[in-house]
Amino acid sequence: MATVSEALKRLEGSKFRSSFHLSKKDKEYVLEKGIEVIRAHARDIITKRLAPAVIPNDGKQTPTKGHPVFIAQHACAMCCRGCMYKWYKVKKGVPLTDIQIEKCVNLLVAWIENQLNK
């Protein structure tokens, strides 16, 4: 996986991925909860929804609204293992390692932090 800044720059070049933005309500939620709580939410979501080797509803498990992390997942191509393979060559059918989970969380949080400044 590329560095966080490299990945964010590449994602900005995608018309689809760059179309996702946090709403005012999402930004307020992040500010109210604090970035460390959002980081914990991201870790929990990635661990439960993307880290397993087999995901029964892969490709349909991530809503496009309801939580800032869900929006970040779509913006960062971490919404399903298919997108993760296409963008980051993370193989399907293999559980994510702790290091991969942390890299995912770091990218999602960086994207969210960037959105707070827009």
C-alpha positions as CSV (number, residue, x, y, z in Angstrom):
1,M,0.0,0.0,0.0
2,A,1.2,3.5,-0.8
3,T,1.8,6.1,1.9
4,V,-1.2,8.0,3.2
5,S,-0.4,11.1,1.2
6,E,0.3,9.2,-2.0
7,A,-3.0,7.3,-1.6
8,L,-5.0,10.5,-1.0
9,K,-3.4,12.2,-4.0
10,R,-4.3,9.2,-6.2
11,L,-7.8,9.1,-4.9
12,E,-8.3,12.8,-5.6
13,G,-7.6,12.0,-9.3
14,S,-10.6,9.7,-9.4
15,K,-13.8,11.4,-10.4
16,F,-15.9,8.9,-8.5
17,R,-13.8,8.7,-5.3
18,S,-13.3,12.5,-5.2
19,S,-17.1,13.0,-5.3
20,F,-17.5,11.9,-1.7
21,H,-17.5,14.6,1.0
22,L,-18.5,14.9,4.6
23,S,-21.7,16.9,5.2
24,K,-21.9,19.6,7.8
25,K,-23.7,17.1,10.1
26,D,-20.9,14.6,9.6
27,K,-18.2,17.2,10.4
28,E,-20.1,18.2,13.5
29,Y,-20.3,14.6,14.6
30,V,-16.5,14.2,14.1
31,L,-15.8,17.3,16.1
32,E,-18.2,16.4,18.8
33,K,-16.8,12.8,19.3
34,G,-13.2,13.7,18.7
35,I,-10.8,12.1,16.2
36,E,-9.6,9.4,18.5
37,V,-13.2,8.1,18.9
38,I,-13.6,8.3,15.1
39,R,-10.3,6.3,14.8
40,A,-11.7,3.7,17.1
41,H,-14.9,3.5,15.1
42,A,-12.9,3.1,11.9
43,R,-10.8,0.3,13.4
44,D,-14.0,-1.5,14.6
45,I,-15.7,-1.1,11.2
46,I,-12.6,-2.3,9.2
47,T,-12.0,-5.2,11.6
48,K,-15.6,-6.4,11.5
49,R,-16.6,-5.6,7.9
50,L,-13.4,-5.9,5.8
51,A,-10.7,-7.8,7.7
52,P,-12.3,-11.3,7.5
53,A,-11.2,-13.6,4.8
54,V,-14.8,-14.3,3.8
55,I,-17.3,-11.6,3.7
56,P,-20.8,-12.9,2.9
57,N,-22.1,-9.6,1.4
58,D,-18.9,-8.3,0.0
59,G,-19.6,-5.4,-2.3
60,K,-22.7,-4.4,-0.4
61,Q,-21.6,-4.1,3.2
62,T,-20.8,-0.4,3.4
63,P,-23.6,2.1,3.4
64,T,-23.0,5.4,1.6
65,K,-24.3,7.4,4.6
66,G,-24.9,7.2,8.3
67,H,-21.4,7.6,9.7
68,P,-18.4,9.6,8.5
69,V,-16.3,6.4,8.3
70,F,-18.7,4.9,5.8
71,I,-18.3,7.9,3.6
72,A,-14.5,7.8,4.0
73,Q,-14.5,4.1,3.1
74,H,-16.1,5.0,-0.3
75,A,-13.8,8.0,-0.8
76,C,-10.8,5.9,0.0
77,A,-11.8,2.7,-2.0
78,M,-12.1,0.7,1.2
79,C,-15.8,-0.1,0.9
80,C,-15.3,-3.7,-0.1
81,R,-12.5,-6.1,-0.8
82,G,-13.0,-5.8,-4.5
83,C,-12.2,-2.1,-4.4
84,M,-9.4,-2.7,-2.0
85,Y,-7.9,-5.2,-4.5
86,K,-8.4,-2.8,-7.5
87,W,-6.8,0.2,-5.7
88,Y,-4.3,-1.4,-3.3
89,K,-3.8,-5.0,-4.5
90,V,-5.1,-6.4,-1.2
91,K,-6.1,-10.0,-2.0
92,K,-9.6,-11.3,-1.4
93,G,-10.0,-14.5,0.6
94,V,-7.2,-13.7,2.9
95,P,-7.8,-12.0,6.3
96,L,-6.2,-8.5,6.7
97,T,-3.2,-8.4,9.0
98,D,-3.1,-6.0,12.0
99,I,-0.7,-3.8,10.0
100,Q,-3.1,-3.7,7.1
101,I,-5.9,-2.8,9.4
102,E,-3.9,0.1,10.9
103,K,-3.0,1.3,7.4
104,C,-6.6,1.4,6.4
105,V,-7.6,3.2,9.6
106,N,-4.8,5.7,9.1
107,L,-5.9,6.5,5.6
108,L,-9.6,6.8,6.6
109,V,-8.8,9.1,9.5
110,A,-6.5,11.3,7.3
111,W,-9.3,11.6,4.7
112,I,-11.7,12.6,7.4
113,E,-9.3,15.1,8.9
114,N,-8.8,16.6,5.4
115,Q,-12.5,17.0,5.0
116,L,-12.7,18.9,8.3
117,N,-10.6,21.6,6.7
118,K,-12.8,22.0,3.6
